[in-house]
Amino acid sequence: MKKFLAIVAIAAFMTSCNNASTTETTPVDSVATPTATTASTDSAKVTVAADSASKLATEATKTIDSANKAVDKATDKIKDASKQLKEGADKAKDAVKH
């Protein structure tokens, strides 16, 4: 991953330092002027994006909650196993003493 990031950084640096002249001309007629339709479309896109982000956040919260429950269950099982192990060790210690 470090190599990949280094390659990307070098490529970006070399691209930004490129001396080649690349000027693009666009005809004035092809430039679109913003209208109320594009504004409403943009606000609709923002609303959809916000809804999607909200849904993703809800799903992430559910996933985190279920992961926390699984960790809690595993912790309880480990505690039970350690108690049993300690009890077994205490019994073995008592058996050796007698």
C-alpha positions as CSV (number, residue, x, y, z in Angstrom):
1,M,0.0,0.0,0.0
2,K,2.9,2.4,0.8
3,K,4.4,1.7,-2.6
4,F,1.0,2.4,-4.3
5,L,0.7,5.7,-2.5
6,A,4.2,6.7,-3.4
7,I,3.5,5.9,-7.1
8,V,0.3,7.9,-7.0
9,A,2.1,10.8,-5.4
10,I,4.9,10.7,-7.9
11,A,2.4,10.5,-10.8
12,A,0.5,13.5,-9.4
13,F,3.6,15.5,-9.0
14,M,4.8,14.7,-12.5
15,T,1.4,15.5,-14.0
16,S,1.3,18.9,-12.2
17,C,4.8,19.7,-13.4
18,N,4.0,18.9,-17.0
19,N,5.1,21.7,-19.3
20,A,3.0,20.6,-22.2
21,S,0.6,23.3,-23.3
22,T,-2.9,21.9,-23.3
23,T,-5.4,24.7,-23.8
24,E,-9.0,23.6,-24.5
25,T,-11.3,26.0,-26.1
26,T,-15.0,25.7,-25.8
27,P,-17.4,27.5,-28.0
28,V,-19.5,30.1,-26.2
29,D,-22.7,28.5,-27.6
30,S,-22.0,25.2,-25.8
31,V,-21.7,26.7,-22.3
32,A,-24.9,26.0,-20.4
33,T,-26.3,28.7,-18.2
34,P,-27.8,27.6,-14.9
35,T,-31.6,27.6,-14.8
36,A,-34.2,26.9,-12.2
37,T,-34.4,23.3,-13.6
38,T,-30.8,22.6,-12.8
39,A,-31.2,24.2,-9.4
40,S,-34.1,22.0,-8.6
41,T,-32.3,19.0,-10.0
42,D,-29.3,19.8,-7.8
43,S,-31.4,20.1,-4.7
44,A,-33.1,16.8,-5.5
45,K,-29.6,15.2,-5.8
46,V,-28.6,16.7,-2.5
47,T,-31.8,15.3,-0.9
48,V,-31.2,11.9,-2.4
49,A,-27.6,11.9,-1.2
50,A,-28.7,13.0,2.3
51,D,-31.3,10.2,2.4
52,S,-28.7,7.7,1.3
53,A,-26.3,8.9,3.9
54,S,-28.9,8.7,6.6
55,K,-29.8,5.1,5.6
56,L,-26.1,4.2,5.6
57,A,-25.7,5.7,9.0
58,T,-28.6,3.7,10.3
59,E,-27.3,0.5,8.8
60,A,-23.9,1.2,10.3
61,T,-25.4,1.8,13.7
62,K,-27.3,-1.5,13.5
63,T,-24.1,-3.3,12.4
64,I,-22.1,-1.8,15.3
65,D,-24.8,-2.7,17.8
66,S,-24.9,-6.3,16.6
67,A,-21.1,-6.5,16.7
68,N,-21.1,-5.1,20.3
69,K,-23.6,-7.8,21.3
70,A,-21.4,-10.5,19.7
71,V,-18.4,-9.1,21.6
72,D,-20.4,-9.1,24.8
73,K,-21.5,-12.7,24.3
74,A,-17.9,-13.8,23.6
75,T,-16.7,-11.9,26.7
76,D,-19.2,-13.7,28.9
77,K,-18.2,-17.0,27.5
78,I,-14.5,-16.3,28.1
79,K,-15.3,-15.2,31.7
80,D,-17.3,-18.5,32.3
81,A,-14.5,-20.5,30.8
82,S,-11.9,-18.8,33.0
83,K,-14.0,-19.4,36.1
84,Q,-14.2,-23.1,35.2
85,L,-10.5,-23.2,34.6
86,K,-9.8,-21.6,37.9
87,E,-12.1,-24.0,39.7
88,G,-10.4,-26.9,38.0
89,A,-7.0,-25.6,39.0
90,D,-8.1,-25.1,42.6
91,K,-9.5,-28.6,42.7
92,A,-6.2,-30.0,41.3
93,K,-4.3,-27.9,43.8
94,D,-6.4,-29.2,46.7
95,A,-6.0,-32.8,45.4
96,V,-2.2,-32.5,45.4
97,K,-2.2,-31.1,48.9
98,H,-4.1,-34.1,50.3
